[in-house]
Amino acid sequence: MPRPVRLLGVMLALGTAHPAGAQVFDMFSGLFGSVSSIAFYGQGGALIGEDDIQGNHGLVSGLGIETLLELPSPDGFEFELGLGTSVLRGFEASEPSLDLNGSIRTLPRISVYASTATRPDRTVVPYIGIGFGLAEMWNAAGYLPDGTARELTAEAYELSGTAGAAVVNGPLSGLYAEVGVQRRSFDGVVWSGSPLPPGWPRQFRASTVGVSFGWQLRLQRPEPPTGGAEE
């Protein structure tokens, strides 16, 4: 059976035929229904406190996406839960014999943001956030001078803190900028093949400090119907 036909059959089964599949479909539909906005951003910065790797020309850069869910909030404040992923690249090894290629991927990243409540008379609103994620070296490998490749495997917990400001009214509504710090420490780095060439790192930190610019797209929600009959 051709692949597109099989895929269509699976989608139909999940949506209609099988009760368990329908329950899974309803669960994901309910989760997406609670999403208040989606944010896309680019980031740039520098590695801090690290000797084994360094940024190309001193800088690293990346992209990310995040879905935001509204949380119960006290009067005067707004809290949001962020679920997202990001990719960071542009670094190289300090060891001359190691040609390091790859990216740092964080998936998932879970964040909580707090801001002052938006009002019609406000154009810019400040906010702060803290986050936690699982980072890994993604599609990473090291190359010896003779061209021999060694696959790199490494994972780390990521802790982050951010502070920024978002435009909430006007033609630029949704635009935001923030500064942030991400702490990552890759312990127990694994290289394929043996022995490990002299000078190649067995562990390294990849903490960064930088700025991000993005756009938060707020999803439109239908207003709840009003009760009572028209007079």
ABEGO torsion letter per residue (X at the ends): XBAAAAAAAAAAAAAAABAAAAAAAAAAAAAAAABABBBBBBBBBBBBGBAABBBBGGBBBBBBBBBBBBBBBBBGBBBBBBBBBBBBBGBBBABAABBBBEBBBBOBBBBBBBBBBBBAABABBBBBBBBBBBBBBBGBBBBBAAGBBBBBBBBBBBBBBBBBBBBABEAABGBBBBBBBBBBBBBGBBBBEOBBBBGBBABBBABBBBBBBBBBBBBBBBBBBBBEBBX
